[in-house]
Amino acid sequence: MAKEEIRKMTGVLAAVFAHTGHISKEDAKEISGLDDSTFEEAYQKASTIADKVMKAPGNKMDAFLTHYAKVIDELTKSFDPGYF
Protein backbone atom coordinates (compact mmCIF):
# COMPACT_ATOMS: atom_id res chain seq x y z
CA MET A 1 0.00 0.00 0.00
CA ALA A 2 2.65 2.55 0.99
CA LYS A 3 4.67 1.77 -2.13
CA GLU A 4 1.75 2.76 -4.39
CA GLU A 5 1.10 5.96 -2.44
CA ILE A 6 4.77 6.91 -2.75
CA ARG A 7 4.58 6.26 -6.49
CA LYS A 8 1.61 8.61 -6.64
CA MET A 9 3.56 11.31 -4.76
CA THR A 10 6.46 10.81 -7.15
CA GLY A 11 4.05 10.93 -10.07
CA VAL A 12 2.62 14.27 -8.96
CA LEU A 13 6.10 15.69 -8.39
CA ALA A 14 7.38 14.55 -11.79
CA ALA A 15 4.16 15.65 -13.50
CA VAL A 16 4.56 19.20 -12.15
CA PHE A 17 7.87 19.36 -14.00
CA ALA A 18 6.22 17.91 -17.11
CA HIS A 19 3.34 20.35 -16.87
CA THR A 20 5.77 23.26 -16.71
CA GLY A 21 7.77 21.96 -19.68
CA HIS A 22 10.95 20.86 -17.93
CA ILE A 23 10.52 17.18 -18.85
CA SER A 24 8.12 15.35 -21.12
CA LYS A 25 4.89 13.84 -19.88
CA GLU A 26 6.21 10.44 -20.95
CA ASP A 27 9.36 10.93 -18.85
CA ALA A 28 7.25 11.88 -15.85
CA LYS A 29 5.13 8.75 -16.28
CA GLU A 30 8.26 6.61 -16.54
CA ILE A 31 9.73 8.20 -13.40
CA SER A 32 6.53 7.56 -11.47
CA GLY A 33 6.13 3.91 -12.43
CA LEU A 34 2.35 4.40 -12.46
CA ASP A 35 -0.11 2.83 -14.88
CA ASP A 36 -1.81 5.11 -17.43
CA SER A 37 -5.01 5.90 -15.51
CA THR A 38 -3.28 6.45 -12.16
CA PHE A 39 -0.68 8.67 -13.81
CA GLU A 40 -3.44 10.75 -15.39
CA GLU A 41 -4.87 11.34 -11.92
CA ALA A 42 -1.42 12.42 -10.73
CA TYR A 43 -1.03 14.66 -13.78
CA GLN A 44 -4.34 16.37 -13.04
CA LYS A 45 -3.23 17.07 -9.47
CA ALA A 46 0.08 18.38 -10.81
CA SER A 47 -1.76 20.61 -13.26
CA THR A 48 -3.73 22.14 -10.41
CA ILE A 49 -0.56 22.67 -8.39
CA ALA A 50 1.27 24.25 -11.33
CA ASP A 51 -1.62 26.61 -12.03
CA LYS A 52 -1.78 27.71 -8.39
CA VAL A 53 1.98 28.21 -8.26
CA MET A 54 2.03 30.30 -11.41
CA LYS A 55 -0.71 32.55 -10.01
CA ALA A 56 0.86 32.87 -6.56
CA PRO A 57 2.58 36.11 -5.68
CA GLY A 58 6.07 36.04 -4.23
CA ASN A 59 8.26 33.00 -3.90
CA LYS A 60 7.07 30.27 -6.27
CA MET A 61 8.92 27.54 -4.38
CA ASP A 62 7.05 28.39 -1.19
CA ALA A 63 3.77 28.16 -3.11
CA PHE A 64 4.80 24.86 -4.70
CA LEU A 65 5.75 23.34 -1.34
CA THR A 66 2.49 24.48 0.23
CA HIS A 67 0.35 22.89 -2.48
CA TYR A 68 2.47 19.75 -2.87
CA ALA A 69 2.33 19.24 0.91
CA LYS A 70 -1.46 18.97 0.63
CA VAL A 71 -1.04 16.09 -1.83
CA ILE A 72 1.43 14.40 0.50
CA ASP A 73 -0.96 14.81 3.43
CA GLU A 74 -3.77 13.27 1.38
CA LEU A 75 -1.68 10.32 0.24
CA THR A 76 -0.15 9.54 3.63
CA LYS A 77 -3.39 9.45 5.62
CA SER A 78 -3.24 5.67 5.74
CA PHE A 79 0.35 5.60 7.03
CA ASP A 80 1.21 4.99 10.67
CA PRO A 81 0.53 8.33 12.41
CA GLY A 82 3.66 7.85 14.53
CA TYR A 83 5.77 8.65 11.48
CA PHE A 84 4.08 11.91 10.43
N, C-alpha and C positions, 0 to 999 in steps of 0.2 A: 504494500500500500504506500509506504513512504517513498519508495523508489519512483513510483508513478507521479506522485505529487511533486517531487523534486524535478522530474522531467518537465512537468508543466511549468514550474517556476523558471527553469532554464529556457523552455520554449518561449515564454513571455519575454524574458530578458533578450534572447536572441532576436525575437520578432520585432522588438522595439528598434533594434539596430537595422533590421531589414526595412521596417516601415519608414525609417528616416534616410534610407538609401546607402547605408554604410556597408551592408552585405546584401546578398540576394535573398529572396524569400526561400529559395531552395536550400541555400546554405543554412539559414536559420532552422529550417525543418530538420536538416541533417544533424545539426548541432543538438537539437532537442531530443532526437530519437523517438519522437511521437508519431503516431499514425496520422493519416490525412485529416480525419474529422477532429481529432483532439488538437492537432496543430492549428487548425482553423479557429478553434475556440481561443487558443492562446494568442493567435494573431489578432483576433478581434479585441481582446483585452489590451494587447500591445498598442493597437491603433488608438484606443481610447486614452491610454497613458500618453502616447506621443502627442496627440491633439491637446491634451491638458497641459503638457509641458511646454509646447510651442506657444500657448496662449498665456502662460504664467509670466508675471512680471519678475524681474530680478534673476536670481541665480537658477538656471535651468536644472542643474544637478540636484539642488535641494528639492525642486518640484518633482523631478524624476523619482528621487528616493522616497518622497512622501507617497506618491501614487503607486510605486512598485511595492512599497511596504504593505499597502492594503491588499495586494494580490498575495503576498507572502502570508499575511495574517489569515486570509481566506483559505489558502491551501494547507496551512499547518494546523488548522483547528482540530484535526483528528490525532495529532501527535501528542505524546506524553506532555502534559502541562508543566512538568518539572524541568523541561528543557527550554521552554520559552516563557 
